[in-house]
Amino acid sequence: MKVLFVCTANKLRSPTAEDVFRNWPGAEVLSAGTDADCPRPLNKDLVAGADVIFAMEPHHRERIRKKFKQRPADHRIITLHIPDEYERGDPVLIELLKSKVERRLAAIIESG
């Protein structure tokens, strides 16, 4: 199962999520950002290859839905509603990610 986490700059939230879920059984995890000049910019190959995408905010989800025709089904683009107010590796961010992602990710992987 290919899992993609998306935020704006791919420097804080989505790389933290990638770090947290990197070794999740049955998942290949990557992160990307919607800004063109970020470390790993979101592109059609990343989006088309993802089985599920976790978007940090609603505008990330909408950008994916509008810009990329080859993408997971809309129910597999999940908005986490995590604002851009955390540093990379922030313990509060890590707990927030775990609380919002773990159960969903387990269910998605189990359902195939």
Buried (B, 14 or more C-beta within 10 A) or exposed (E): BBBBBBBBBBBBBBBBBBBBBEEBEEBEBBBBBBBEEBEBEBEEEBBEBBBBBBBBBEEBBEBBBEEBEEBBEEEEBBBBEBEEEBEEEBEEBBEBBEEBBEEEBBEBBEEE
